[in-house]
């Protein structure tokens, strides 16, 4: 795949009339000269030609210090070119090949950094996000005193927030679908129950999230709606559960904007729970 990228890059340079110097260097037999030229491109911020040269130099200079530096510069060139998927793989290769290498610490950090940059918004698949979290955690375990520690820690918090937001959006979707299906549809009960499960699991997984109240609101509202939609044999038990949830919410969030809603739910629940049999 990367060989194809090199070919396409050379072709693009040829079409734009910029291939002169690079083509001569690329075909030049002296690997030391090509290595120095690649370093020059890297230093000048010309990351695409640097990467194209470094792709082959890491093989040509295998076993030398230049091979190690070439591999790290390749990863950084890909990262600076925003080819984050390739960069993460290159940094992984570096750290596996040179676990005690000169750039091992930076490579370990940039595995997470590359995956962090490619992590999508919360509604989409969060595989890169989970990969970045794993990479940052491994980095912090390996290099607890690194000057990059604080940045890695900050990134971790951001990524956990993204995963938490995904769970909140999922719980919100279940809640919205419950209302959409109406009060007499069995799917409504299923969706409200799913909302509660997703929200409760999220609070267990991310106990220190700043979205705790948002999840608590969804749990409270879903339990009340579940009671409202229940069959007669389940209604009393579910209203009691909803009432307890509302009191718990008010105890934990006494200044919440949803306080009035919680109090309204409690009043409605009491009409059922305190009705003499």
C-alpha positions in Angstrom: 0.0 0.0 0.0 2.7 2.5 0.9 4.7 1.7 -2.3 1.6 2.7 -4.2 1.5 6.0 -2.2 5.1 6.7 -3.2 4.4 6.1 -6.9 1.3 8.3 -6.8 3.3 11.0 -5.0 6.0 11.0 -7.6 3.5 11.1 -10.4 1.7 14.0 -8.7 5.0 15.9 -8.5 5.8 15.2 -12.1 2.4 16.5 -13.2 2.9 19.7 -11.3 6.4 20.2 -12.5 7.9 19.8 -9.0 9.6 16.5 -9.5 13.0 17.6 -10.7 15.2 17.6 -7.7 13.2 14.9 -5.8 13.3 12.5 -8.8 17.0 12.8 -9.0 17.5 12.2 -5.3 14.9 9.3 -5.3 16.9 7.5 -8.1 20.3 8.3 -6.6 22.2 5.2 -5.5 24.0 6.8 -2.6 21.7 6.0 0.4 23.7 8.4 2.7 22.9 11.2 0.3 19.2 10.2 0.2 19.1 10.0 3.9 20.5 13.5 4.4 18.1 14.8 1.8 15.2 13.1 3.6 16.3 14.7 6.9 16.5 18.1 5.2 13.0 17.7 3.8 11.8 16.7 7.3 13.5 19.7 8.9 11.9 22.0 6.4 8.4 20.6 6.9 8.3 18.9 3.5 6.8 15.8 5.0 5.5 14.1 1.8 8.8 13.9 0.0 10.5 13.0 3.3 8.1 10.1 3.9 8.5 8.9 0.3 12.3 8.6 0.8 12.1 7.2 4.3 9.9 4.4 3.2 12.8 2.7 1.5 15.6 4.0 3.7 14.3 2.1 6.7 15.0 -1.1 4.7 18.2 0.0 3.1 19.7 1.1 6.4 18.4 -1.8 8.4 20.6 -2.6 11.4 22.0 1.0 11.6 21.2 4.0 13.8 20.0 5.7 10.6 17.3 3.0 10.2 16.0 3.7 13.7 15.9 7.5 13.1 14.4 7.0 9.6 11.5 4.9 11.1 10.7 7.6 13.7 10.9 10.4 11.1 8.6 8.4 8.9 6.1 8.2 11.6 6.3 11.9 12.4 6.1 12.8 8.6 2.9 10.7 8.3 1.6 12.3 11.5 2.3 15.9 10.3 0.8 15.0 6.9 -2.4 14.0 8.8 -2.1 10.4 7.7 -2.9 9.3 11.2 -3.7 5.7 10.5 -0.3 5.1 8.8 1.4 7.1 11.6 0.0 5.0 14.4 1.2 1.8 12.6 4.7 3.2 12.0 5.0 4.3 15.7 3.8 0.8 16.8 6.5 -0.7 14.5 9.1 1.6 15.9 8.3 0.7 19.5 8.1 -3.0 18.8 11.5 -2.9 16.9 13.3 -0.5 19.2 11.6 -0.8 22.7 14.7 0.8 24.2 15.4 3.0 21.3 16.3 6.7 21.3 12.7 7.7 20.4 10.9 4.9 22.1 9.1 7.2 24.6 8.0 9.6 21.9 6.9 6.8 19.6 4.8 5.3 22.4 3.1 8.7 23.0 2.4 9.2 19.3 0.7 5.9 18.9 -2.0 7.3 21.2 -1.7 10.7 19.7 -2.3 9.4 16.2 -5.3 7.4 17.2 -6.6 10.4 19.2 -6.5 12.6 16.1 -8.4 10.0 14.1 -11.1 9.4 16.7 -14.5 10.2 15.3 -17.4 12.2 16.9 -19.3 10.4 19.6 -22.2 9.1 17.4 -19.8 7.0 15.2 -17.9 3.8 15.9 -15.4 4.5 18.7 -12.8 1.8 17.8 -10.0 4.4 17.3 -11.0 6.1 20.6 -10.7 2.8 22.5 -7.4 2.2 20.7 -6.1 5.6 21.8 -7.1 5.1 25.4 -5.2 1.8 25.5 -2.2 3.4 23.9 -2.1 6.3 26.3 -2.6 4.0 29.3 0.3 1.8 28.1 2.4 4.9 27.6 1.7 6.2 31.1 2.5 2.7 32.5 5.8 2.5 30.7 6.9 6.2 31.2 5.3 7.4 34.4 7.8 10.3 34.7 7.6 11.4 31.1 7.3 15.2 30.4 4.5 14.1 28.1 2.6 12.5 31.0 0.2 15.5 31.6 -0.7 15.8 28.0 -1.4 12.1 27.8 -3.6 12.2 30.9 -5.5 15.2 29.5 -6.1 13.3 26.3 -7.4 10.3 28.3 -10.0 12.4 30.0 -11.1 13.8 26.7 -11.4 10.3 25.2 -13.4 9.0 28.2 -15.7 12.0 27.9 -16.3 11.0 24.2 -17.2 7.5 25.2 -19.5 8.7 27.9 -21.2 11.1 25.5 -21.8 8.2 23.1 -23.5 6.3 25.9 -25.6 9.3 26.8 -26.7 9.7 23.2 -27.6 6.0 23.1 -29.6 6.3 26.3 -31.3 9.4 25.0 -32.2 7.6 21.8 -33.9 4.8 23.6 -35.8 7.3 25.7 -37.0 9.2 22.6 -38.0 5.9 20.9 -40.1 5.0 23.9 -42.2 8.1 23.6 -42.4 7.7 19.8 -44.0 4.3 20.0 -46.7 5.5 22.4 -48.1 4.4 25.7 -49.7 1.1 24.8 -46.9 -0.4 22.6 -44.8 -3.1 24.3 -41.8 -1.6 22.4 -42.2 1.5 24.5 -41.5 -0.5 27.7 -38.6 -2.2 26.1 -37.0 1.2 25.1 -37.5 2.8 28.4 -36.0 -0.2 30.1 -33.1 -0.1 27.7 -32.5 3.6 28.4 -32.3 2.8 32.1 -29.9 -0.1 31.6 -27.6 1.9 29.3 -27.6 4.9 31.7 -27.0 2.9 34.8 -24.1 0.9 33.1 -22.5 4.2 32.0 -22.6 5.5 35.5 -20.8 2.4 36.7 -18.3 2.5 33.9 -17.6 6.2 34.2 -18.4 7.1 37.8 -16.6 10.5 37.7 -18.2 11.8 34.5 -19.5 15.4 34.5 -22.5 14.0 32.8 -23.8 12.1 35.8 -26.8 14.4 36.2 -27.8 13.9 32.6 -27.8 10.2 33.0 -29.7 10.5 36.3 -32.4 12.6 34.6 -32.9 9.9 31.9 -33.1 7.2 34.5 -35.7 9.2 36.5 -37.8 10.1 33.5 -37.6 6.6 32.0 -38.7 5.0 35.3 -41.7 7.3 35.5 -42.7 6.7 31.9 -42.2 2.9 32.4 -44.7 3.2 35.3 -47.1 5.2 33.2 -47.0 2.6 30.4 -47.2 -0.4 32.7 -49.9 -3.0 32.8 -52.1 -3.0 35.9 -50.2 -5.8 37.6 -46.9 -4.0 37.3 -48.1 -0.4 37.8 -47.9 -0.1 41.6 -44.4 -1.6 41.8 -43.1 0.6 39.1 -44.6 3.8 40.5 -43.0 3.1 43.8 -39.7 2.5 42.0 -40.1 5.8 40.1 -41.0 7.7 43.2 -37.9 6.4 45.0 -35.8 7.3 42.0 -37.2 10.9 42.1 -36.4 11.3 45.8 -32.9 9.9 45.2 -32.4 12.4 42.3 -33.5 15.3 44.5 -31.1 14.3 47.3 -28.2 14.1 44.9 -29.0 17.2 42.8 -31.1 19.5 45.0 -30.3 22.5 42.8 -31.0 20.8 39.5 -33.0 22.5 36.8 -35.1 19.3 36.7 -36.2 19.7 40.4 -39.7 20.8 39.4 -40.1 17.9 37.1 -39.0 15.5 39.8 -41.5 17.0 42.2 -44.3 16.7 39.6 -43.4 13.0 39.1 -43.5 12.4 42.9 -46.9 14.0 43.2 -48.2 11.8 40.3 -46.6 8.7 41.8 -48.2 9.3 45.2 -51.6 9.3 43.7 -51.0 5.7 42.9 -48.8 4.5 45.7 -50.8 6.1 48.5 -54.3 5.2 47.1 -56.0 2.8 49.7 -56.6 -0.7 48.4 
